[in-house]
Amino acid sequence: MTLAAYILHSRPYKESSALVDFFTPQGRVRAVLRAARGKVGSVARPFAVLDLELRGRTELKTVGRLESTEVPLLLSGEALFSGLYLNELLMRLLPVEDPHPAMFRHYALTLQALAAGRALEPLLRAFEWRLLDELGYGFALDRDQYGQPVEPGALYRWQQDIGLVAVAQLQPGVFQGRELLAMAEADWQVPGALAAAKRLMRQVLAPHLGGRPLVSRELFMTLKESKRD
């Protein structure tokens, strides 16, 4: 079986091998890459499309062949940490061998946009939303829990397994209807919409991340703090 693949994560395994998580159109796949510190290992770089041949029938496969099909995308600074964030989300949320070909294509396009220097926040919010929707955790942004249209001047809070619930007064964690409607259209010109989308995605992702902080997010914050200094 030969697949297009990206490397999400790798770590040393036994004497000279590596245990690698690949993202393919057939989902996330874990495999042993032998002689990882030698010539084969030089091919195994993140953010590059690879031709991957897998062997074995168990959940833990063996890499039979691994070849680079293009030059790796060069991500640096905040774009690099954003790419690592995408990888960590896929590692944490995608079940093993659960096919998501549309998500694979979206991941590839997002990496290309990061490498091209596009604005980070809209790309990250779109990726988070697409991933949640692919995994069955998505919900309507323009309708409340009862299927009624979201009103621009009303206030709403998100509730797990329910969706958007109208509230009577301003309180921590709530969203304005106009912000939610802007999110639904990906209209980031609406004041406050992008910041509200970031807050909402953190709320929605938190239950699925199991309470463990994202390493890439902490690194990203460290980078921002160092720039301020």
C-alpha positions in Angstrom: 0.0 0.0 0.0 1.5 3.3 -1.1 0.1 6.6 0.2 0.8 10.3 0.1 1.8 11.2 3.6 3.0 14.0 5.9 5.0 13.4 9.1 3.1 14.6 12.2 5.5 13.4 14.9 8.4 11.0 15.4 10.5 9.8 18.3 13.4 7.4 18.7 12.5 3.7 18.9 14.9 1.0 19.9 18.5 1.3 18.7 18.4 3.1 15.3 14.7 3.3 14.4 11.9 5.8 14.9 8.3 5.5 15.8 6.5 7.9 13.3 3.0 9.1 13.1 2.0 9.9 9.5 -1.0 11.8 8.2 -2.4 10.2 5.0 -5.7 10.4 3.2 -6.5 7.1 5.0 -6.0 8.8 8.4 -3.3 8.9 11.0 -1.0 5.9 10.7 1.8 4.9 13.1 4.7 3.0 11.8 8.3 2.0 12.6 10.9 3.6 10.4 14.0 1.5 10.4 17.5 3.0 10.0 16.0 6.4 10.8 19.3 7.9 11.7 20.8 7.0 8.3 20.0 7.9 4.7 16.3 7.0 5.0 15.9 9.3 8.0 17.1 12.3 6.0 14.0 12.1 3.8 11.7 12.1 6.9 11.1 15.8 7.3 7.9 17.5 8.4 5.8 19.7 6.0 6.8 17.8 2.9 4.6 15.3 0.9 6.1 11.9 1.0 5.4 8.6 -0.9 4.9 6.1 1.9 4.7 2.4 1.5 3.5 0.5 4.6 3.8 -3.2 5.5 2.0 -5.2 8.1 -1.6 -5.8 9.2 -1.5 -4.7 12.8 -2.1 -1.1 14.0 1.6 -0.6 14.2 3.0 -0.8 10.7 6.5 -0.9 9.3 7.7 1.6 6.7 8.7 -0.4 3.5 9.6 2.7 1.4 9.7 6.4 2.1 10.5 8.9 -0.7 10.2 12.6 -0.9 8.1 13.9 -3.8 8.8 17.6 -3.4 10.9 20.1 -1.6 9.7 20.6 2.1 7.8 23.8 2.7 10.0 26.3 4.6 8.1 27.5 7.6 9.8 29.8 10.1 8.9 31.9 13.1 5.1 32.1 13.9 4.3 30.1 10.7 6.5 27.2 11.9 4.8 27.1 15.3 1.4 27.3 13.6 2.4 24.2 11.5 3.4 22.4 14.7 0.1 23.4 16.2 -1.8 21.8 13.3 0.3 18.6 13.7 -0.4 18.5 17.4 -4.1 18.9 16.9 -4.2 16.0 14.4 -2.1 13.9 16.7 -4.4 14.5 19.7 -7.8 14.4 17.9 -7.6 12.1 15.0 -8.2 8.4 15.7 -5.7 5.9 14.2 -6.6 4.7 10.7 -9.8 6.8 10.4 -9.9 8.1 6.8 -10.3 11.8 6.3 -9.2 12.6 2.7 -10.9 16.0 2.7 -9.0 17.0 5.9 -5.8 15.8 4.3 -6.3 18.1 1.4 -7.2 21.0 3.7 -4.0 20.4 5.7 -1.9 20.5 2.6 -3.5 23.8 1.5 -3.1 25.3 4.9 0.6 24.5 5.0 1.0 26.1 1.6 -0.8 29.2 2.8 1.4 29.4 5.9 4.6 29.1 3.7 3.2 31.9 1.5 3.0 34.2 4.5 -0.8 34.5 4.7 -2.4 35.9 7.9 -2.1 33.2 10.6 -5.3 33.6 12.6 -7.9 33.1 9.8 -6.0 30.0 8.6 -5.8 28.5 12.1 -9.5 29.2 12.8 -10.6 27.6 9.5 -8.4 24.5 10.2 -9.8 24.1 13.7 -13.4 24.4 12.5 -12.8 22.0 9.6 -11.2 19.4 11.9 -14.1 19.6 14.4 -16.7 19.3 11.7 -14.8 16.3 10.1 -14.8 14.5 13.5 -18.5 15.1 14.0 -18.1 17.9 16.6 -19.3 20.8 14.5 -22.4 22.8 15.0 -24.3 25.6 13.4 -23.0 29.1 13.9 -26.1 30.8 12.6 -28.7 28.8 14.5 -29.3 28.4 18.3 -30.0 25.2 20.1 -33.7 25.3 18.9 -32.8 25.9 15.3 -33.8 29.6 15.5 -31.7 32.1 13.6 -28.9 33.8 15.6 -29.9 37.5 16.1 -27.0 40.0 15.6 -27.9 41.9 18.7 -28.4 38.9 21.0 -25.9 37.1 23.3 -25.1 33.4 23.2 -22.9 30.9 25.0 -21.6 27.6 23.7 -22.6 24.5 25.5 -21.1 21.1 24.8 -23.5 18.6 23.0 -26.1 21.4 22.7 -24.6 24.2 20.7 -25.4 27.9 21.0 -27.7 28.9 23.9 -29.2 32.4 24.1 -28.5 34.3 27.3 -30.1 37.4 28.7 -27.1 39.3 29.9 -23.4 39.8 29.3 -21.2 37.3 31.2 -17.8 35.7 30.8 -17.4 33.5 27.8 -20.5 34.7 25.9 -20.5 35.8 22.2 -22.4 38.5 20.4 -24.7 37.3 17.6 -23.0 39.5 15.1 -19.7 37.8 15.9 -21.2 34.3 15.4 -22.8 35.3 12.1 -19.4 36.7 10.9 -17.7 33.4 11.9 -20.3 31.5 9.9 -19.4 33.5 6.8 -15.7 33.7 7.6 -16.1 37.5 7.5 -13.1 38.7 9.5 -13.7 42.4 8.7 -16.4 42.5 11.4 -14.8 44.0 14.5 -14.1 41.4 17.2 -15.0 38.4 15.1 -11.6 36.9 14.8 -10.8 37.3 18.5 -14.2 35.8 19.3 -13.5 32.8 16.9 -10.3 32.1 18.8 -12.2 32.1 22.2 -14.9 29.9 20.8 -12.5 27.4 19.3 -10.6 27.1 22.6 -13.9 26.4 24.4 -14.9 23.7 21.8 -11.5 22.0 21.6 -10.9 21.9 25.3 -13.1 18.8 26.1 -11.5 16.8 23.3 -8.0 17.6 24.3 -8.5 16.0 27.7 -7.3 18.8 29.8 -3.6 18.5 28.7 -2.1 21.7 27.4 -0.9 21.9 23.8 2.9 22.0 23.7 2.9 24.0 20.4 0.6 26.6 21.9 3.0 27.1 24.9 5.9 27.4 22.5 4.0 29.9 20.4 3.3 32.1 23.5 7.0 31.9 24.5 7.9 33.1 21.0 5.5 36.1 21.3 6.8 37.0 24.7 10.4 36.9 23.5 9.5 39.3 20.7 8.0 41.8 23.2 11.3 41.7 25.2 
